[in-house]
Amino acid sequence: MTEEGSLKDELRDIKRILASKDDDKRRKGFKMPWKGKVSPARAAKGYVTVIKINENGFLDFKKEKIDEQTIMVDGIPRLASPDYVLHWKKNPVVILPSWSVKPFSPEDNQQKSLNDGSNTKGYKILMAKMKSETIKKGTEIAGWIKWVAGIGLVVIVGYVILTGFNKGG
């Protein structure tokens, strides 16, 4: 009895330790670097966070002011119309490749993915249809098994009744 009690205690301790480790490993979300954050007051004055993608794949975060739908990054005027301004946690953001004058546009990217067939909208519809078909097949098989089991039970009960009463008496 003492071994079982101690094993139960040890299992409780292990569960408690595992639960505390899960709490310690909270997912850390992305935090905007301090030099890239734009306050609400500056955002109202036309400032945006510019995420510049360099040729080597590294990112630079800067605050720039939009002036006549353009921003000056590295001495080069870049487009900054409302189509290109994204929002992240109430913070206006422009994603700008360093090799292009035109920033990232979600509308252009969505249209391109529709044209080349890499959009996920079709996959979602297809997956929903596939799931509904598998559920229907499962219910049809389950109904068939119920009928076979019911008929088998009736045959067994009939056999026992016919043979059991004749031999038992």
C-alpha positions, 0 to 999 in steps of 0.5 A: 500500500505504501508503494502505491501511495508513493507512486501516486504522489510521484505521479502527482508531482510529475504532472505538477512539474510538467504543468509548470513547465508549460506555463513557463514556456509561454509563446512570445509574440513579435514586438516592434523594435522601439526605434520603429514604433510610431505613437498615435500622435505621430501616426495622426501627423502622417508618420509610418513604420517602414520595414525595409527588406535589405538584399541580404534578407535583414530587416530595418525598422525606421519611422518616416513621414508621408509627404504627398503620398511618398516617403524618403528612404535612403534619399530615394522617394518611395510610394506610400499611398493608402493602398500600401499602408498596412496596420499592425496593432494600431501602428501604420506599417509600410513593407518596403523592399530596398530594390523597389520603389513600390512597397508591398501591396496585399491587393497585388499579392492576392491577385497574383496568387489567384492568377498563378493558382497558389491561393488558399481559398480553393483549398479551403473549399476543397478540404471542407468538401472532402471532410463532408464526404468522409463523414457521410461514408462513415455513417453509411458503413455504420448503418450497414454494420447495424443491419448485419448485427441485427439480422445476425442477432435475430438468427442466433436468437431464433436458433436458440429458441428452436433448438434450445427448447427441444433439447432442454425439456 
